[in-house]
Amino acid sequence: MKLPFLDRHEETARFRKLLDQAEGSLGVVFGRRRCGKSRLLREILPPERSVYYVGDDREAGLQRAGLATEIGRLLAGFDQVAYPDWDALFTRWWREARPGTVLALDEFPSMVAVAPELPSLLQKHLDRAADSGIHLLLSGSSQRMMQGLVLDRTAPLFGRAREILKISPLPAGWIEQALRLTDPERAIEAYAIWGGTPRYWELAGDYPTLREAIRSLVLSPLGVLHEEPSRLLLDDLRDTTQAASILSLIGQGCHRSSEIAARLGKPATALSRPLQRLQEMELIHREQPFGEASRGGKRSLYKIADPFLRFWFRFVEIDRSRLGAGLLDAVAADIERSLPHHVGEIWEELARASVPHLSLGGKTWGPASRWWGSGLDRKPLEVDLLALSRDDRSILIGEVKWAAPRDAERLLAELEEKARRLPVVEGRKVVAALWLKTPIKGLGSDQLVTPRQVFEVLR
């Protein structure tokens, strides 16, 4: 299934503006694999004046021949020469290409891996031909390498890029259009598995049901996504063992650094850098109770950030032996029983993400977070969602349920009781609201938020 080109309006506008300028330029796009970097390039490149080449792991001479072939489609005879090195190829390119021409090198880190001199050579040609009107676009999935090439002060290309765009997964609301889902409940279930990665949506769209897609793409050892986490880690890490171990433990319910360290047999201080690195890669996020200073950390919890990776480490990683033995039916049955809890967890996160885009109680709100700890009565207390109004005079308290509640009025009453026990209320006006899977009669729009409303704002 081929997806329409979704969202990316700002990224597209920025690159088109860049390529329309008379002055030559360098543009950089990076982000984790399968999020649509290559599709973005293909959408914005003007075909009549562009060369698009995808780097790979072959020897440099073979890659030069491949790039020369692509350039030859634009510049006649360019591919009739064997170039002894990259400098010779780029010298001719910058000499013969017309103003306004674009050279796009996709998966650039793969090219650099076999030809480390490339960044310095490109810097030389960019500096020499600053007024040539020729544009260069670089793209890659290795976030570590791409950031190092353009953001590290010691890197040859530092300070030369006019645009540096990070391509992240798409907002949740686009999955309805991508998979042609008219039922928002089904859309949330799908998002809980595939997250916002467009390529996963394309693959899933080839199957009639979510369960069949999970079975074929993820559970089967032959599935395209069965080994996906390993590929993601290899893009950015030389040694993936520790990162994979941390993700596995978080996926199985170890959310505190002390718990993770104890399971690994290491002091908690030894995990500071690995956890920070996984946060920088946006594979995990650190969750803190609402109102707690970001520099704190005593009550921090770590969670896998991406829904697909959370699903994989929660359900697939622990059962790889059974899956390898062909027991897909047994594993699928176990997942089916536990899936509502997983979906409910993702629904909670979508509910919190929706808060800054909603008007509730006649107020607009800042970012929402969970809260947990001891209430004013010193008894344990947890709240799904808290947010401050933009004027700082009110506090929003929310309950998020995936299972249909029997008594919404009782939930609202319980929320108000929780508010009285919350130490962070601080005399503000309390606005209570429910995020529920199914609409309930009798609740106004200020009290109830449904999946349909959440998807409408998360685009």
C-alpha positions as CSV (number, residue, x, y, z in Angstrom):
1,M,0.0,0.0,0.0
2,K,1.4,3.4,-1.0
3,L,0.5,6.2,1.3
4,P,-0.3,9.7,0.1
5,F,2.2,12.3,1.2
6,L,1.0,13.3,4.7
7,D,1.7,16.4,6.8
8,R,5.3,17.8,6.5
9,H,3.9,21.1,5.4
10,E,6.5,23.2,7.1
11,E,9.4,21.0,6.1
12,T,8.3,21.0,2.5
13,A,7.9,24.8,2.5
14,R,11.3,25.3,4.0
15,F,13.1,23.1,1.5
16,R,11.3,24.5,-1.5
17,K,12.1,28.0,-0.4
18,L,15.7,27.0,0.0
19,L,15.9,25.4,-3.5
20,D,14.3,28.4,-5.1
21,Q,17.0,30.8,-3.9
22,A,19.5,32.0,-6.5
23,E,22.4,31.5,-4.1
24,G,23.7,27.9,-3.7
25,S,23.0,26.2,-0.4
26,L,23.4,23.2,1.9
27,G,20.4,21.5,3.4
28,V,20.4,18.6,5.9
29,V,17.6,16.3,6.9
30,F,18.0,13.5,9.4
31,G,15.9,11.3,11.7
32,R,15.2,7.7,12.5
33,R,14.6,5.2,9.7
34,R,11.2,4.8,8.0
35,C,9.9,8.2,9.1
36,G,9.8,9.6,5.5
37,K,13.1,11.4,4.9
38,S,13.4,9.9,1.4
39,R,9.8,10.6,0.6
40,L,10.2,14.2,1.6
41,L,13.2,14.6,-0.7
42,R,11.4,13.0,-3.6
43,E,8.5,15.3,-3.0
44,I,10.5,18.6,-3.0
45,L,13.1,17.9,-5.6
46,P,12.4,19.5,-9.0
47,P,12.9,16.6,-11.4
48,E,14.1,18.7,-14.3
49,R,17.1,20.0,-12.3
50,S,17.8,17.4,-9.6
51,V,20.0,14.4,-9.1
52,Y,18.9,11.9,-6.3
53,Y,21.3,9.2,-5.2
54,V,21.0,6.7,-2.3
55,G,24.2,5.8,-0.6
56,D,25.0,2.2,0.4
57,D,27.7,0.0,1.8
58,R,29.5,-0.8,-1.4
59,E,33.1,0.1,-2.1
60,A,33.7,3.8,-2.9
61,G,34.5,3.2,-6.5
62,L,31.2,1.4,-7.1
63,Q,29.3,4.2,-5.4
64,R,31.1,6.8,-7.5
65,A,30.0,4.9,-10.6
66,G,26.5,4.7,-9.3
67,L,26.3,8.5,-8.6
68,A,27.9,9.2,-12.0
69,T,25.1,7.2,-13.6
70,E,22.5,9.3,-11.9
71,I,24.2,12.5,-12.8
72,G,24.5,11.3,-16.3
73,R,20.7,11.4,-16.6
74,L,20.9,15.2,-16.1
75,L,24.3,16.0,-17.6
76,A,25.0,14.0,-20.8
77,G,28.2,12.1,-20.8
78,F,28.9,12.4,-17.1
79,D,28.8,8.7,-16.7
80,Q,31.1,7.9,-19.5
81,V,34.2,8.6,-17.4
82,A,35.7,6.5,-14.6
83,Y,36.5,8.9,-11.7
84,P,39.6,8.0,-9.7
85,D,38.4,9.6,-6.6
86,W,35.5,11.7,-5.1
87,D,37.3,15.0,-5.6
88,A,37.5,14.4,-9.4
89,L,33.8,13.6,-9.5
90,F,32.7,16.6,-7.5
91,T,35.0,19.0,-9.3
92,R,33.4,18.1,-12.6
93,W,29.9,18.3,-11.0
94,W,30.4,21.8,-9.6
95,R,32.0,22.9,-12.9
96,E,29.3,21.7,-15.3
97,A,26.1,21.8,-13.3
98,R,23.9,24.8,-14.0
99,P,22.7,27.3,-11.4
100,G,19.7,26.0,-9.5
101,T,20.7,22.4,-9.9
102,V,20.2,20.1,-6.9
103,L,22.4,17.2,-5.8
104,A,20.6,15.1,-3.1
105,L,22.7,12.4,-1.3
106,D,20.4,10.1,0.7
107,E,21.8,7.8,3.4
108,F,24.9,9.9,3.4
109,P,26.3,8.2,6.5
110,S,26.7,5.0,4.5
111,M,28.8,6.9,2.0
112,V,30.9,8.4,4.7
113,A,31.5,5.0,6.3
114,V,33.4,3.9,3.2
115,A,34.8,7.3,2.3
116,P,35.5,9.3,5.4
117,E,37.0,12.1,3.3
118,L,33.6,13.1,1.9
119,P,32.6,15.8,4.4
120,S,35.9,17.6,4.0
121,L,35.7,17.4,0.2
122,L,32.1,18.7,0.1
123,Q,33.1,21.5,2.4
124,K,35.9,22.5,0.0
125,H,33.6,22.5,-3.0
126,L,30.8,24.3,-1.2
127,D,33.2,27.1,-0.1
128,R,34.8,27.4,-3.5
129,A,31.5,27.5,-5.3
130,A,29.5,29.6,-2.9
131,D,28.1,31.7,-5.7
132,S,27.5,28.9,-8.2
133,G,23.8,28.6,-7.4
134,I,24.1,24.8,-6.9
135,H,22.3,23.2,-4.0
136,L,23.4,20.2,-2.0
137,L,21.0,18.1,0.2
138,L,22.3,15.5,2.6
139,S,20.1,13.0,4.4
140,G,20.6,10.1,6.7
141,S,19.1,7.8,9.4
142,S,22.2,7.8,11.7
143,Q,21.2,10.7,13.9
144,R,24.5,10.5,15.7
145,M,26.5,10.8,12.5
146,M,24.3,13.4,10.8
147,Q,24.3,15.7,13.9
148,G,28.1,15.2,14.2
149,L,28.5,16.3,10.5
150,V,26.7,19.6,10.8
151,L,26.3,20.5,14.5
152,D,29.7,19.5,15.9
153,R,31.9,22.6,16.0
154,T,34.9,20.5,14.8
155,A,33.1,19.0,11.8
156,P,34.0,20.2,8.3
157,L,30.4,21.1,7.4
158,F,29.6,22.9,10.7
159,G,27.9,26.3,10.1
160,R,27.4,25.8,6.4
161,A,23.8,24.4,6.4
162,R,21.0,26.8,5.7
163,E,18.4,24.3,6.8
164,I,18.8,21.4,9.3
165,L,15.5,19.5,9.7
166,K,14.9,16.6,11.9
167,I,12.1,14.3,10.6
168,S,10.1,12.7,13.5
169,P,7.2,10.3,13.4
170,L,3.9,11.8,12.2
171,P,1.3,13.0,14.7
172,A,-1.2,10.4,15.7
173,G,-4.1,12.0,13.9
174,W,-2.8,11.2,10.5
175,I,-3.1,7.4,10.9
176,E,-6.9,7.5,10.2
177,Q,-6.3,8.9,6.7
178,A,-3.3,6.7,6.1
179,L,-5.1,3.4,6.9
180,R,-8.5,4.7,5.9
181,L,-10.0,4.1,9.3
182,T,-13.4,5.7,10.0
183,D,-13.6,4.3,13.6
184,P,-11.4,6.4,16.0
185,E,-11.3,3.4,18.4
186,R,-9.7,1.3,15.7
187,A,-7.4,4.1,14.8
188,I,-6.1,4.3,18.4
189,E,-5.6,0.6,18.5
190,A,-3.6,0.8,15.3
191,Y,-1.5,3.8,16.6
192,A,-0.8,1.8,19.8
193,I,1.0,-0.8,17.6
194,W,2.6,1.2,14.7
195,G,3.1,4.6,16.3
196,G,3.6,7.5,13.9
197,T,6.1,5.8,11.5
198,P,4.7,6.2,8.0
199,R,6.5,3.1,6.6
200,Y,4.9,0.9,9.3
201,W,1.5,2.3,8.2
202,E,2.2,1.4,4.6
203,L,3.1,-2.1,5.5
204,A,0.1,-2.6,7.8
205,G,-2.2,-1.2,5.1
206,D,-1.6,-4.4,3.0
207,Y,-3.5,-6.5,5.6
208,P,-7.3,-6.6,6.2
209,T,-7.1,-6.5,10.0
210,L,-4.7,-5.2,12.6
211,R,-4.2,-8.8,14.1
212,E,-3.2,-10.2,10.7
213,A,-0.7,-7.4,10.2
214,I,0.8,-7.9,13.6
215,R,1.1,-11.6,13.0
216,S,2.7,-11.4,9.6
217,L,4.9,-8.3,10.0
218,V,6.0,-8.5,13.6
219,L,5.4,-11.9,15.2
220,S,6.6,-14.1,12.3
221,P,10.4,-14.5,12.3
222,L,10.2,-13.8,8.5
223,G,8.3,-10.6,9.1
224,V,9.7,-7.3,7.8
225,L,9.5,-5.8,11.3
226,H,10.5,-8.8,13.4
227,E,14.1,-7.5,13.9
228,E,13.3,-3.8,13.6
229,P,14.6,-2.6,17.0
230,S,18.0,-4.1,16.3
231,R,18.2,-2.2,13.0
232,L,17.2,1.1,14.7
233,L,19.9,0.6,17.4
234,L,22.6,-0.3,14.8
235,D,21.9,3.0,13.0
236,D,23.3,5.0,15.9
237,L,25.3,2.7,18.2
238,R,28.5,0.8,17.7
239,D,27.6,-1.6,20.5
240,T,23.9,-2.3,21.0
241,T,24.1,-4.8,23.8
242,Q,23.6,-2.4,26.7
243,A,20.9,-0.3,24.9
244,A,19.0,-3.4,24.0
245,S,19.2,-4.7,27.6
246,I,17.9,-1.4,29.0
247,L,15.0,-1.2,26.5
248,S,14.2,-4.9,27.3
249,L,14.0,-4.2,31.0
250,I,11.9,-1.0,30.6
251,G,9.6,-2.9,28.3
252,Q,9.1,-5.6,31.0
253,G,8.2,-3.0,33.6
254,C,11.5,-1.7,35.2
255,H,10.9,2.0,35.0
256,R,13.3,3.3,37.6
257,S,17.0,3.6,37.0
258,S,17.7,1.8,40.3
259,E,15.6,-1.1,39.2
260,I,17.3,-1.3,35.8
261,A,20.7,-1.0,37.4
262,A,19.9,-3.8,39.9
263,R,18.8,-6.1,37.1
264,L,21.9,-5.4,35.2
265,G,24.1,-5.8,38.2
266,K,25.6,-2.3,37.9
267,P,25.5,0.8,40.0
268,A,22.8,3.3,39.0
269,T,25.4,6.0,38.3
270,A,26.8,3.7,35.5
271,L,23.5,4.1,33.6
272,S,23.4,7.9,33.5
273,R,25.1,8.2,30.1
274,P,23.3,5.2,28.4
275,L,19.9,6.4,29.6
276,Q,20.8,9.9,28.4
277,R,21.9,8.6,25.0
278,L,18.6,6.7,24.5
279,Q,16.7,9.9,25.4
280,E,18.7,11.8,22.8
281,M,17.7,9.1,20.2
282,E,14.1,9.6,21.3
283,L,13.8,5.9,22.1
284,I,12.9,6.5,25.7
285,H,11.6,9.4,27.7
286,R,11.9,10.3,31.3
287,E,8.6,11.0,33.1
288,Q,8.4,13.1,36.2
289,P,5.3,13.9,38.3
290,F,3.5,17.1,37.4
291,G,5.1,20.2,38.9
292,E,8.4,18.6,39.8
293,A,11.6,20.4,38.7
294,S,13.1,19.0,35.5
295,R,16.5,18.8,37.1
296,G,15.1,16.6,39.8
297,G,15.0,12.9,39.3
298,K,14.3,11.1,42.5
299,R,10.8,10.0,41.3
300,S,11.6,9.8,37.6
301,L,10.3,6.9,35.6
302,Y,11.7,5.8,32.2
303,K,9.3,4.6,29.4
304,I,9.9,3.5,25.9
305,A,8.8,6.5,23.8
306,D,7.7,4.9,20.6
307,P,4.5,2.8,20.6
308,F,5.8,0.2,18.2
309,L,9.0,-0.3,20.2
310,R,7.1,-0.5,23.4
311,F,4.8,-3.1,21.9
312,W,7.8,-5.1,20.6
313,F,9.8,-5.1,23.8
314,R,6.7,-5.8,25.9
315,F,5.3,-8.7,23.8
316,V,7.7,-9.9,21.1
317,E,11.2,-9.8,22.7
318,I,10.2,-12.0,25.7
319,D,8.7,-14.6,23.3
320,R,11.2,-14.9,20.6
321,S,12.0,-18.5,21.5
322,R,8.3,-19.5,21.1
323,L,8.0,-17.5,17.9
324,G,11.2,-19.1,16.5
325,A,9.6,-22.5,17.3
326,G,6.6,-21.6,15.2
327,L,4.1,-21.1,18.1
328,L,2.6,-17.9,16.7
329,D,-0.9,-18.8,17.6
330,A,-0.1,-19.2,21.3
331,V,1.9,-15.9,21.4
332,A,-0.9,-14.1,19.5
333,A,-3.5,-15.4,22.0
334,D,-1.4,-14.1,24.9
335,I,-1.0,-10.7,23.3
336,E,-4.7,-10.5,22.6
337,R,-5.5,-10.9,26.3
338,S,-3.0,-8.2,27.3
339,L,-3.4,-5.8,24.4
340,P,-6.2,-3.6,26.0
341,H,-3.8,-2.6,28.8
342,H,-1.1,-1.6,26.2
343,V,-3.7,0.3,24.1
344,G,-5.0,2.0,27.3
345,E,-1.5,3.2,28.1
346,I,-1.0,4.8,24.7
347,W,-4.5,6.3,24.9
348,E,-3.4,8.0,28.2
349,E,-0.4,9.5,26.4
350,L,-2.5,10.7,23.5
351,A,-5.0,12.3,26.0
352,R,-2.2,14.2,27.7
353,A,-0.8,15.3,24.3
354,S,-4.2,16.7,23.3
355,V,-4.5,19.0,26.3
356,P,-2.7,22.1,24.9
357,H,-4.9,22.0,21.8
358,L,-8.2,21.9,23.6
359,S,-10.4,24.4,25.4
360,L,-12.0,23.0,28.5
361,G,-13.8,24.9,31.2
362,G,-13.5,28.0,29.2
363,K,-9.7,27.9,29.5
364,T,-6.7,27.0,27.3
365,W,-4.0,24.8,28.9
366,G,-0.3,24.2,29.0
367,P,1.4,20.7,28.7
368,A,-0.2,17.9,30.7
369,S,1.6,15.4,32.9
370,R,0.8,12.5,35.2
371,W,1.1,13.0,39.0
372,W,2.0,10.3,41.6
373,G,3.1,10.5,45.2
374,S,1.6,11.1,48.6
375,G,-1.5,13.2,48.9
376,L,-2.1,15.8,51.6
377,D,-3.5,13.0,53.7
378,R,-0.2,11.1,53.2
379,K,-1.9,8.3,51.4
380,P,-0.7,7.2,47.9
381,L,-2.4,9.1,45.1
382,E,-2.1,8.9,41.3
383,V,-3.7,11.2,38.7
384,D,-3.7,10.5,35.0
385,L,-3.6,14.1,33.8
386,L,-2.8,17.5,35.3
387,A,-2.2,20.8,33.5
388,L,-2.1,24.5,34.4
389,S,-4.2,27.0,32.5
390,R,-2.3,29.6,30.4
391,D,-3.3,32.3,32.9
392,D,-2.0,30.1,35.8
393,R,-5.3,30.5,37.7
394,S,-6.8,27.1,37.1
395,I,-5.7,23.5,37.1
396,L,-7.1,20.7,34.9
397,I,-7.4,17.3,36.4
398,G,-8.3,14.4,34.2
399,E,-9.1,10.7,34.3
400,V,-8.3,8.6,31.2
401,K,-10.1,5.3,30.6
402,W,-9.9,2.9,27.7
403,A,-12.4,0.4,29.2
404,A,-15.9,1.8,29.1
405,P,-16.8,3.2,32.6
406,R,-20.1,2.2,34.2
407,D,-20.6,5.5,36.0
408,A,-19.1,8.7,34.6
409,E,-20.6,10.8,37.3
410,R,-18.8,8.7,39.9
411,L,-15.5,9.2,38.0
412,L,-16.0,13.0,38.1
413,A,-16.8,12.9,41.8
414,E,-13.6,10.8,42.4
415,L,-11.6,13.4,40.4
416,E,-12.9,16.2,42.6
417,E,-12.0,14.2,45.7
418,K,-8.5,13.6,44.3
419,A,-8.1,17.4,43.7
420,R,-8.8,18.0,47.3
421,R,-5.9,15.7,48.3
422,L,-3.5,17.1,45.7
423,P,-0.6,19.2,47.0
424,V,-0.1,20.9,43.6
425,V,-3.6,22.5,43.4
426,E,-2.4,25.5,45.5
427,G,-5.8,27.2,45.7
428,R,-6.4,27.3,41.9
429,K,-9.8,26.7,40.4
430,V,-10.2,23.0,39.5
431,V,-11.6,21.9,36.1
432,A,-12.3,18.2,35.9
433,A,-12.6,16.2,32.7
434,L,-12.8,12.7,31.4
435,W,-11.1,11.1,28.4
436,L,-13.2,8.1,27.5
437,K,-13.2,5.5,24.8
438,T,-16.9,6.0,24.1
439,P,-19.2,9.0,24.4
440,I,-21.6,9.1,27.4
441,K,-24.9,11.0,27.4
442,G,-25.3,13.7,29.9
443,L,-21.7,14.9,29.9
444,G,-20.9,18.2,28.3
445,S,-18.0,19.0,26.0
446,D,-16.2,20.6,28.9
447,Q,-16.3,17.3,30.8
448,L,-15.8,14.7,28.2
449,V,-13.1,14.2,25.5
450,T,-13.4,11.3,23.0
451,P,-11.0,9.7,20.6
452,R,-12.6,11.6,17.7
453,Q,-11.7,14.9,19.4
454,V,-8.2,13.8,20.2
455,F,-7.5,12.8,16.6
456,E,-8.9,16.0,15.3
457,V,-6.4,18.1,17.3
458,L,-3.3,15.8,17.0
459,R,-2.5,16.7,13.4
